[in-house]
């Protein structure tokens, strides 16, 4: 099995497949012809920007992904300036298993059709650093990183989160998904253990829900308790009998205390137990699964790295058809009290040549990355902070009044990102 595919247990693509169809984003322009109003309603004003010549010209967007890219795909092929693989023995094409990476690049290309693309693949934390460094030194203007690293602290101190912060300081807009963990996340203190087992509510069991035949579960705890041992155990029950399926193994890849379970499920009912010291320690414990939902969940604080980085634009998933943030979309705040979610964007995109659409916060992320490219096309002197503020201040409030850790500053509206005269053309 290629290293990049194996790495999906380490670096999880922020992709969650759902069946809900995406509807139109309603935005009308008073006085516009009927066909123009219909088009504006369907794309939030994006086509009007393109018609006015705001297409990402002279802007370069770097896309860094774990699954590789089809550099011959018709949507992106003629926009690729360069592509590189950072990993042992891997290629950009990744043996043809590159749907996700190709689709995310395609969303960027459709949103900013004249932007140049630089594509980078990776398979672990070290190669992610190398890929981001290459993109920054290649003078890209925007980096889109549609991936989530689990088991990392939620305070922006992990290596991958700090990479996003570093790229921004170099003058690069860095955009990342908040993740799809809202229904597969629990966080709390190890304050009241039961026989050395963490309590979820009144009991030490947290049951899994979902249809996937494989599960990935991450357990992390804070550095202040890094010398203590915490273990996640996966059990299967059948006819009242419980049997141990898997026990988490430490994963030292990012220098933080965490452990993970990769296991295959074969029917029955499954639950997770977290074991630790016999007495309360006060350690902050975080349990997450990108593949399954938990019975006991705490969606708040579920934003995944690198979106937890300071200055990284964290993008959540929005369903315009339902008029709400997707139930799976990770919520803030970060562990150190920042909003965590900056904006949300449509999270379902059909891609030419693929039967399945790109769905999840990683589908919303390249859309926002493309809008950032349009903002820079209109004003090349904008700083990364100015681009972020433009996206946030022109977003439509879709949560409780004002900013909130679910929808952040609101739903991005393409037609508001760039100011155009009523009949602007280029």
DAGI-V535301 format. One line per field, one symbol per residue. ss: DSSP state (H for helix, E for strand, - for the rest). burial: I if it has 9 or more other C-alpha atoms within 8 Angstrom, else O. A space follows every 50 residues. Layout:
ss->???
burial->???
//
This chain:
ss->--HHHHHHH-EEE--------------------HHHHHHHHHH--HHHHH H--------EEEEEE-----------HHHEEEEEEE-------HHH--HH HHHHHHHHHHH----EEEEEEE--HHHHHHHHHHHHH----EEEE-EEE- --------HHHHHHHHHHH---EEEEE-------EEEEE-------E--E --E--EEEE----EEEEEEEE-HHH-----EEEEEEEE--EEEEEEE-EE -------EEEEEEE----EEEEEEE--------EEEEE----EE------ ----E-------EEEEEEE----EE-----------------EEEE-EE- -------EE-HHHHHHHHHHHHHHHHHH-----HHHHHHHHHH--E---- ---E---E--E--HHHH---------
burial->OOIIIIIIOIIIIIIIOOOOOIOIIOIOOOOOOOOOIIIIIIIIIIIIII OIOIIIIOIIIIIIIIIIIIIOOOIIIOIIOOIIIIIOOIIIIIOOOIII IIIIIIIIIOIIIIIIIIIIIIIIIOIIIIIIIOIIOOOIIIIIIIIIII IIIIIIIIOIIIIIIOIIOOIIIIIIIIIIIIIIIIIOOIIOIIOIIIII OOOIIIIIOOOOOIIIIIIIIIOOOIOOOOIIIIIIIOOOOOOIIIIIOO IOOIOIIIIIIIIOOOOOIIIIIIIIIIOIOOIIIIIIIIIIIIOIIIII IIIIIIIIIIIIIIIIIIIIIOOIIOOIIIIIIIIOOOIIIIIIIIIIIO IOOOOOIIIIIIIIIIIIIIIIIIIIIOOOOIOIIOIIOIIIOIIIIIIO OOIIIIIIIIIIIIIIIIOOOOOOOO
//
